[in-house]
Amino acid sequence: MVLSAAELADLQDRLFQLRCAAEDVVTAVDDDADRTELRKLAAQVVDVAAELERLR
């Protein structure tokens, strides 16, 4: 599969969103966030990753 420049830019944006979501989890763990907050952040990681799987 060959990606156009626009598709590549979109993919890079979504990878950045995934990294940011994962970093939010790490920060929350470092800040001793409660289980509810960690669950919410982990769900965001899953949502972003699921969206990333769908190449446009």
Distance bins in CASP14 RR format, pairs under 12 A and 6 or more apart:
PFRMAT RR
TARGET T0000
AUTHOR 0000-0000-0000
RMODE 2
METHOD distances of the structure
MODEL  1
1 7 0 0 0 0 1 0 0 0 0 0 0
1 8 0 0 0 0 0 1 0 0 0 0 0
1 11 0 0 0 0 0 1 0 0 0 0 0
1 55 1 0 0 1 0 0 0 0 0 0 0
1 56 0 0 0 0 0 1 0 0 0 0 0
2 8 0 0 0 0 1 0 0 0 0 0 0
2 55 0 0 0 0 0 1 0 0 0 0 0
3 9 0 0 0 0 1 0 0 0 0 0 0
3 10 0 0 0 0 1 0 0 0 0 0 0
3 11 1 0 0 1 0 0 0 0 0 0 0
3 12 0 0 0 0 0 1 0 0 0 0 0
3 55 1 0 0 1 0 0 0 0 0 0 0
3 56 0 0 0 0 1 0 0 0 0 0 0
4 10 0 0 0 0 1 0 0 0 0 0 0
4 11 0 0 0 0 0 1 0 0 0 0 0
4 55 0 0 0 0 0 1 0 0 0 0 0
4 56 0 0 0 0 0 1 0 0 0 0 0
5 11 0 0 0 0 0 1 0 0 0 0 0
5 12 0 0 0 0 0 1 0 0 0 0 0
6 12 0 0 0 0 0 1 0 0 0 0 0
6 13 0 0 0 0 0 1 0 0 0 0 0
6 56 0 0 0 0 1 0 0 0 0 0 0
7 13 0 0 0 0 0 1 0 0 0 0 0
7 14 0 0 0 0 0 1 0 0 0 0 0
7 55 1 0 0 1 0 0 0 0 0 0 0
7 56 1 0 0 1 0 0 0 0 0 0 0
8 14 0 0 0 0 0 1 0 0 0 0 0
8 15 0 0 0 0 0 1 0 0 0 0 0
8 55 0 0 0 0 0 1 0 0 0 0 0
8 56 0 0 0 0 0 1 0 0 0 0 0
9 15 0 0 0 0 0 1 0 0 0 0 0
9 16 0 0 0 0 0 1 0 0 0 0 0
9 56 0 0 0 0 0 1 0 0 0 0 0
10 16 0 0 0 0 0 1 0 0 0 0 0
10 17 0 0 0 0 0 1 0 0 0 0 0
10 51 0 0 0 0 0 1 0 0 0 0 0
10 52 0 0 0 0 0 1 0 0 0 0 0
10 54 0 0 0 0 0 1 0 0 0 0 0
10 55 0 0 0 0 1 0 0 0 0 0 0
10 56 1 0 0 1 0 0 0 0 0 0 0
11 17 0 0 0 0 0 1 0 0 0 0 0
11 18 0 0 0 0 0 1 0 0 0 0 0
11 51 0 0 0 0 0 1 0 0 0 0 0
11 52 1 0 0 1 0 0 0 0 0 0 0
11 53 0 0 0 0 0 1 0 0 0 0 0
11 54 0 0 0 0 0 1 0 0 0 0 0
11 55 1 0 0 1 0 0 0 0 0 0 0
11 56 0 0 0 0 1 0 0 0 0 0 0
12 18 0 0 0 0 0 1 0 0 0 0 0
12 19 0 0 0 0 0 1 0 0 0 0 0
12 52 0 0 0 0 0 1 0 0 0 0 0
13 19 0 0 0 0 0 1 0 0 0 0 0
13 20 0 0 0 0 0 1 0 0 0 0 0
13 48 0 0 0 0 0 1 0 0 0 0 0
13 51 0 0 0 0 0 1 0 0 0 0 0
13 52 0 0 0 0 1 0 0 0 0 0 0
13 56 0 0 0 0 0 1 0 0 0 0 0
14 20 0 0 0 0 0 1 0 0 0 0 0
14 21 0 0 0 0 0 1 0 0 0 0 0
14 47 0 0 0 0 0 1 0 0 0 0 0
14 48 1 0 0 1 0 0 0 0 0 0 0
14 49 0 0 0 0 1 0 0 0 0 0 0
14 50 0 0 0 0 0 1 0 0 0 0 0
14 51 1 0 0 1 0 0 0 0 0 0 0
14 52 1 0 1 0 0 0 0 0 0 0 0
14 53 0 0 0 0 1 0 0 0 0 0 0
14 54 0 0 0 0 1 0 0 0 0 0 0
14 55 0 0 0 0 1 0 0 0 0 0 0
14 56 0 0 0 0 1 0 0 0 0 0 0
15 21 0 0 0 0 0 1 0 0 0 0 0
15 22 0 0 0 0 0 1 0 0 0 0 0
15 48 0 0 0 0 1 0 0 0 0 0 0
15 49 0 0 0 0 0 1 0 0 0 0 0
15 51 0 0 0 0 0 1 0 0 0 0 0
15 52 1 0 0 1 0 0 0 0 0 0 0
15 53 0 0 0 0 0 1 0 0 0 0 0
15 55 0 0 0 0 0 1 0 0 0 0 0
16 22 0 0 0 0 0 1 0 0 0 0 0
16 23 0 0 0 0 0 1 0 0 0 0 0
16 48 0 0 0 0 1 0 0 0 0 0 0
16 52 0 0 0 0 0 1 0 0 0 0 0
17 23 0 0 0 0 0 1 0 0 0 0 0
17 24 0 0 0 0 0 1 0 0 0 0 0
17 44 0 0 0 0 1 0 0 0 0 0 0
17 45 0 0 0 0 1 0 0 0 0 0 0
17 47 0 0 0 0 1 0 0 0 0 0 0
17 48 1 0 1 0 0 0 0 0 0 0 0
17 49 0 0 0 0 1 0 0 0 0 0 0
17 50 0 0 0 0 0 1 0 0 0 0 0
17 51 0 0 0 0 1 0 0 0 0 0 0
17 52 1 0 0 1 0 0 0 0 0 0 0
18 24 0 0 0 0 0 1 0 0 0 0 0
18 25 0 0 0 0 0 1 0 0 0 0 0
18 44 0 0 0 0 1 0 0 0 0 0 0
18 45 1 0 0 1 0 0 0 0 0 0 0
18 46 0 0 0 0 0 1 0 0 0 0 0
18 47 0 0 0 0 1 0 0 0 0 0 0
18 48 1 0 1 0 0 0 0 0 0 0 0
18 49 1 0 1 0 0 0 0 0 0 0 0
18 50 0 0 0 0 0 1 0 0 0 0 0
18 51 0 0 0 0 1 0 0 0 0 0 0
18 52 1 0 1 0 0 0 0 0 0 0 0
18 53 0 0 0 0 0 1 0 0 0 0 0
19 25 0 0 0 0 0 1 0 0 0 0 0
19 26 0 0 0 0 0 1 0 0 0 0 0
19 45 0 0 0 0 1 0 0 0 0 0 0
19 48 0 0 0 0 1 0 0 0 0 0 0
19 49 0 0 0 0 0 1 0 0 0 0 0
19 52 0 0 0 0 0 1 0 0 0 0 0
20 26 0 0 0 0 0 1 0 0 0 0 0
20 27 0 0 0 0 0 1 0 0 0 0 0
20 41 0 0 0 0 0 1 0 0 0 0 0
20 44 0 0 0 0 1 0 0 0 0 0 0
20 45 0 0 0 0 1 0 0 0 0 0 0
20 48 0 0 0 0 1 0 0 0 0 0 0
21 27 0 0 0 0 0 1 0 0 0 0 0
21 28 0 0 0 0 0 1 0 0 0 0 0
21 40 0 0 0 0 0 1 0 0 0 0 0
21 41 1 0 0 1 0 0 0 0 0 0 0
21 42 0 0 0 0 1 0 0 0 0 0 0
21 43 0 0 0 0 1 0 0 0 0 0 0
21 44 1 0 1 0 0 0 0 0 0 0 0
21 45 1 0 1 0 0 0 0 0 0 0 0
21 46 0 0 0 0 1 0 0 0 0 0 0
21 47 0 0 0 0 1 0 0 0 0 0 0
21 48 1 0 1 0 0 0 0 0 0 0 0
21 49 0 0 0 0 1 0 0 0 0 0 0
21 50 0 0 0 0 0 1 0 0 0 0 0
21 51 0 0 0 0 0 1 0 0 0 0 0
21 52 0 0 0 0 0 1 0 0 0 0 0
22 28 0 0 0 0 0 1 0 0 0 0 0
22 29 0 0 0 0 0 1 0 0 0 0 0
22 41 0 0 0 0 1 0 0 0 0 0 0
22 42 0 0 0 0 1 0 0 0 0 0 0
22 44 0 0 0 0 1 0 0 0 0 0 0
22 45 1 0 1 0 0 0 0 0 0 0 0
22 46 0 0 0 0 0 1 0 0 0 0 0
22 48 0 0 0 0 1 0 0 0 0 0 0
22 49 0 0 0 0 1 0 0 0 0 0 0
22 52 0 0 0 0 0 1 0 0 0 0 0
23 29 0 0 0 0 0 1 0 0 0 0 0
23 30 0 0 0 0 0 1 0 0 0 0 0
23 41 0 0 0 0 1 0 0 0 0 0 0
23 44 0 0 0 0 0 1 0 0 0 0 0
23 45 0 0 0 0 1 0 0 0 0 0 0
23 48 0 0 0 0 0 1 0 0 0 0 0
24 30 0 0 0 0 0 1 0 0 0 0 0
24 31 0 0 0 0 0 1 0 0 0 0 0
24 33 0 0 0 0 1 0 0 0 0 0 0
24 37 0 0 0 0 1 0 0 0 0 0 0
24 38 0 0 0 0 1 0 0 0 0 0 0
24 40 0 0 0 0 1 0 0 0 0 0 0
24 41 1 0 1 0 0 0 0 0 0 0 0
24 42 0 0 0 0 1 0 0 0 0 0 0
24 43 0 0 0 0 0 1 0 0 0 0 0
24 44 1 0 0 1 0 0 0 0 0 0 0
24 45 0 0 0 0 1 0 0 0 0 0 0
24 48 0 0 0 0 0 1 0 0 0 0 0
25 31 0 0 0 0 0 1 0 0 0 0 0
25 33 0 0 0 0 1 0 0 0 0 0 0
25 37 0 0 0 0 1 0 0 0 0 0 0
25 38 1 0 0 1 0 0 0 0 0 0 0
25 39 0 0 0 0 0 1 0 0 0 0 0
25 40 0 0 0 0 1 0 0 0 0 0 0
25 41 1 0 1 0 0 0 0 0 0 0 0
25 42 1 0 0 1 0 0 0 0 0 0 0
25 43 0 0 0 0 0 1 0 0 0 0 0
25 44 0 0 0 0 1 0 0 0 0 0 0
25 45 1 0 0 1 0 0 0 0 0 0 0
25 46 0 0 0 0 0 1 0 0 0 0 0
25 48 0 0 0 0 0 1 0 0 0 0 0
26 33 0 0 0 0 0 1 0 0 0 0 0
26 38 0 0 0 0 0 1 0 0 0 0 0
26 41 0 0 0 0 1 0 0 0 0 0 0
26 42 0 0 0 0 0 1 0 0 0 0 0
26 45 0 0 0 0 0 1 0 0 0 0 0
27 33 0 0 0 0 1 0 0 0 0 0 0
27 37 0 0 0 0 0 1 0 0 0 0 0
27 38 0 0 0 0 0 1 0 0 0 0 0
27 41 0 0 0 0 1 0 0 0 0 0 0
28 34 0 0 0 0 1 0 0 0 0 0 0
28 35 0 0 0 0 0 1 0 0 0 0 0
28 36 0 0 0 0 0 1 0 0 0 0 0
28 37 1 0 1 0 0 0 0 0 0 0 0
28 38 1 0 1 0 0 0 0 0 0 0 0
28 39 0 0 0 0 0 1 0 0 0 0 0
28 40 0 0 0 0 1 0 0 0 0 0 0
28 41 1 0 1 0 0 0 0 0 0 0 0
28 42 0 0 0 0 1 0 0 0 0 0 0
28 44 0 0 0 0 0 1 0 0 0 0 0
28 45 0 0 0 0 0 1 0 0 0 0 0
29 35 0 0 0 0 0 1 0 0 0 0 0
29 37 0 0 0 0 1 0 0 0 0 0 0
29 38 1 0 0 1 0 0 0 0 0 0 0
29 41 0 0 0 0 1 0 0 0 0 0 0
29 42 0 0 0 0 0 1 0 0 0 0 0
30 38 0 0 0 0 0 1 0 0 0 0 0
31 37 0 0 0 0 1 0 0 0 0 0 0
31 38 0 0 0 0 0 1 0 0 0 0 0
31 41 0 0 0 0 0 1 0 0 0 0 0
32 38 0 0 0 0 1 0 0 0 0 0 0
33 39 0 0 0 0 1 0 0 0 0 0 0
33 40 0 0 0 0 1 0 0 0 0 0 0
33 41 1 0 0 1 0 0 0 0 0 0 0
33 42 0 0 0 0 0 1 0 0 0 0 0
34 40 0 0 0 0 1 0 0 0 0 0 0
34 41 0 0 0 0 0 1 0 0 0 0 0
35 41 0 0 0 0 0 1 0 0 0 0 0
35 42 0 0 0 0 0 1 0 0 0 0 0
36 42 0 0 0 0 0 1 0 0 0 0 0
36 43 0 0 0 0 0 1 0 0 0 0 0
37 43 0 0 0 0 0 1 0 0 0 0 0
37 44 0 0 0 0 0 1 0 0 0 0 0
38 44 0 0 0 0 0 1 0 0 0 0 0
38 45 0 0 0 0 0 1 0 0 0 0 0
39 45 0 0 0 0 0 1 0 0 0 0 0
39 46 0 0 0 0 0 1 0 0 0 0 0
40 46 0 0 0 0 0 1 0 0 0 0 0
40 47 0 0 0 0 0 1 0 0 0 0 0
41 47 0 0 0 0 0 1 0 0 0 0 0
41 48 0 0 0 0 0 1 0 0 0 0 0
42 48 0 0 0 0 0 1 0 0 0 0 0
42 49 0 0 0 0 0 1 0 0 0 0 0
43 49 0 0 0 0 0 1 0 0 0 0 0
43 50 0 0 0 0 0 1 0 0 0 0 0
44 50 0 0 0 0 0 1 0 0 0 0 0
44 51 0 0 0 0 0 1 0 0 0 0 0
45 51 0 0 0 0 0 1 0 0 0 0 0
45 52 0 0 0 0 0 1 0 0 0 0 0
46 52 0 0 0 0 0 1 0 0 0 0 0
46 53 0 0 0 0 0 1 0 0 0 0 0
47 53 0 0 0 0 0 1 0 0 0 0 0
47 54 0 0 0 0 0 1 0 0 0 0 0
48 54 0 0 0 0 0 1 0 0 0 0 0
END
